[in-house]
Amino acid sequence: TNSDIIVYIDDDVQVRPRWLENLVEPFSDPGVAVVGGELVPVWAVPRPAWLTDTWVRNYSVELKWSNYTREIRTGEWLCEGNIAFRRSALVAAGGFPRNLGRVGPVLLSGDGIVIEAIQAAGGGAVFAPDSIVDHWIPEERITPKWLLARLFWQGVTMSAVNRYRVKSLHDNYVLQQWDDLRLPTSHKRCELLLNGQADHQFAELLHEAAHMGYALHSAGLISV
């Protein structure tokens, strides 16, 4: 396509009325370079009690940053399952890093670094809550073990993105890091991580899974 606006959605979403119009409307402002919409989960089985609101966003759904269209703020992000880029801004940012994409069970993501580069170049990144898709969540993902794996690979992604910044961008990006790594400190904790058990300490296990992924990749023990 030769269009200046490139739209991406996942193959497991269903779009709602006026989804596209609401997604591209913010581009009427020439300063806007990327727009992301909302994703509403459609659970294959009833959402379990252990899956609290704190962790739902790890399924790339329910961003709920605001009820009106605005630029995203520090600590907010856009999801690749419902997003549009101004072609010129995406090209200028170098496109998507090929070594940060998802392949098989490896849950890496390079979209965030692209949006960050676009913002660093002065492009606006906007959340459009009225651009809505319904996102199917299959039963095999609604398990503690899958969510632990997701958090583990988010930690790996964070380390890999840092490495990409240093090697490829050569600029003044602030590297993401945890000053105090929270890693499992006993054989039992490691068993809980590997077995994917949702107990009263599940939130702590999720943090430890992410920190473990970050630490192992940073130490060169995981290669992606």
Order of alpha helices (4+ residues) and beta strands (2+ residues): beta-beta-alpha-beta-alpha-beta-beta-alpha-alpha-beta-alpha-alpha-alpha
